[in-house]
């Protein structure tokens, strides 16, 4: 699969660039066994010239044939390389960054490679119902592994303590799996799907 890089892509997003675009497909809840429910999903990764990807995933329960039955979930967030804050970075809030990216060249980005030859990343994902997740993990080529460092819940939110997510590009399709620890249980299969990139 050939990935075209946007001309305004900041260098540190190159390792994440294969995610850019909109992906659609279907999956199963839980272990994916005969009793597992079906869902469809649309995921979009976009960028605006800053050193992070914007993430949005919308899901619907479906029947076995893929016909949508009702909305299931919506989540949004931001994905980025995990690195120290530099003078050229903006924030917090609306404090502007320097005119040029903090990391200006491919060599600057290469210095961030970890011991396994990939890059450390973070993903902050927010859900309806007062839940936010902070993931740490790694990306190596078209493979991503994430684990929650923190799950923040509002006082009236569902119990939810930890999660892991894995993503991989296989023959041009985005496969993912999400394991969750909730309601007093250990990590267990929550959902998985295969998504195809759309124009």
N, C-alpha and C positions, 0 to 999 in steps of 0.2 A: 504494500500500500504506500503510495507516494503522498507525503504531507507537504502542502504548500505553506510556507511561513509568511504571515502578514508582514508588510514592509515596516509597520510601526511596532513590531513585537520587541519588547525589551529583552536583551540577551538572556537574562536569567529564566525566562519562560520557555526557552528552546527545549529543555528536557521534558516539559509538560505539553508541548505544542501539538503532539499527536491526539490529544484530547479535544482540541478546538473543534467546534461545530455542534450540530444537533444529531442526536442518536435516538432511534426508536426501536422498540422491540417488545418482547414479552418474557414472562418468567413465572415462577411458582413460589408460593409462600412456604415457609418451613423447610422441611427436608426435600420437598419436591416429589413426595410419594403419591400414590393413587388418590388419597384423600386431600391432598394439598390444593388450595385454591389457586386460580390463575389470575394474573394481572398483566396489564400493559403499561409501558412507561415511555416517557419522552424526557431526555436529558440534554441540557445545553451547557456547554462550556464556552465562554466568551472572554474577550479581553478588551481593554480600552487604552492600552499604552502604559499602564501602571504595572508594577511587578507582581501581579496576582491574576489568577483566572477567576471569573465569576461563574458560579455553579447553580443550576436550577434543575430539579427533578420533579416531575409530576406523574402520578401513578393512578390507575383506575383498576378496580376489580372487573374481571371479564368472565365470560363463560368459556368453555373449552374451545370454542371456535374463534375466540378473540373479540367477540362483541362486548362493548363496554356496558357494564351494569350500573356502576356508580363510581364517583370519585373515591380514591383510597387515601392518598397522601400528597403532600407538597413539602419539599424542603429546598433550602437555598443556602449559599455560603460562598466561601472563598478558599482557593487552593494556592499555595506558593511554596517556593524553596524555603527551607528552614535555615536562617542565617542571622547573624548579629545585625542589629539596627545600625545603619551607617549615617553619617552626616547628610548624605544626599537623599535620605528617605523622608517622606512627608509624614504628617500626623504628630500626635493623635488628632482626631477630628479633621478639621479643615486647614490645619497648618500645612502650607504648601511644601512640596519637595523641590529640590533643585530642578533646573530646566532639563538636565540630562539625567538618565537613569543612574542610580548609585553604582551598579555594575555595568560598565560600558562596553566590554569586549568578551569574546568567547573565552579568552584566557582567564579573565576575572571569574567567570562561571566555573571553569575547569578546576580552579583552586578549591571549590566547594565539594568536589567529589569525596564520598566517604570511603571507608576501607574496603567495601564490597564493590567499588567501581560505579556506584549509583549516586543518588543525591538524597539527602534528608529533606522531607517535606512536611508541611502542616496543612490541615484542612479544618476549617471552622464551618460547621453545618448547623443550621437552625431549623427547628420543626415547629408547627403549630402546637398549642397546648403548653407553652412555656418550657420547652426543652432545647438546649443548645449543647453541641458536642465539640470538643477540641481534640482532634486526632493528630498524632505524630506517626511518621512512617518513612518509607523510602520509595523512590522510583528508580528503576534500572531498566533502561530501554522502555519497551511497552508493557511493563509490569509494575504494579503498585501494591504495597501492603501498608495498611493503616491500623492503628490501635488507639482507642481513646485514652487520653491522659486525664481528661476531665469531662464529666457530664453534669451540666447545670440544670436543675429542675425548679420550677416554681412551686409554691406551696400546695397548689391544687393539680399538679401534674401526675401522670402515671409514674409508678416506680420504674426506674431504669438506671442501671449502674455502670454498664460498660458495653463496648462493642468493638468488633474488628471488621474491616472491609478489605477485600482484595479485588483488584481490577486487572484485566489482561486483554491484550489485543491478539485475536486469533483469526487468521485469514481475513483481516480487515474488519472483523466484528468485535465489539466491546463486550466481554463477559465479566460479570461481577458476582460476588457473594458477600452477604452481610450476616454476621453472627452477632447475637445480642444477649446480654445478661439482664433480665428483668423479672419482676414479680418474685424475687428471692431465688431464682434459678441461676445455675452456672451458664456460661456462654453456650448457646445452641443455635442451630441454623434458623435464621429469620426469613431470608429471601435470597433468590438468585435470579439472574436474567441474562439474556443475550440480546444485544442491541446492534442495529445496523446504522451506519452513518447515512444521513439523508442530505439531499442537495440543499 
